[in-house]
Amino acid sequence: MAWFYLVAAGLLEIVWAYSMKQSAGFSRLTPSIITLVTMTASFGLLALAMRSLPLGTSYMVWTGIGAIGAFLVGIFVLGELITPMRTAAALLIVSGLVLMQLSSNA
């Protein structure tokens, strides 16, 4: 169940990052509310996951899902550029997540 909570928390991180961008510095009400609600839910689910998962693993997976998800939303929804350097950075994040998971199982 902890992994479910962690993945859900990571997905909510993507939502709050996107809605924060849409809030224009918290000057638009609806995206601001979505940001605060999903941010709170994301933190709550992360806390539940951390009851049984290691801190380093939990935090890295949570931020990794959020970072890669926000990167993809930026590209596919907001039309941000895909550059070799940005792609390499995203691949390094994914590599780090895989290595962290492998080290947790060792």
Buried (B, 14 or more C-beta within 10 A) or exposed (E): EBEEBBBBBBBBBBBBBBBBBBBEEEEBEEBBEBBBBBBEBBBBBBEBBBEEBEEEBBBBBBBBBBBBBBBEBBBEEEEBEEEEEBEEEBEEBEEBBEEBEEEEEE
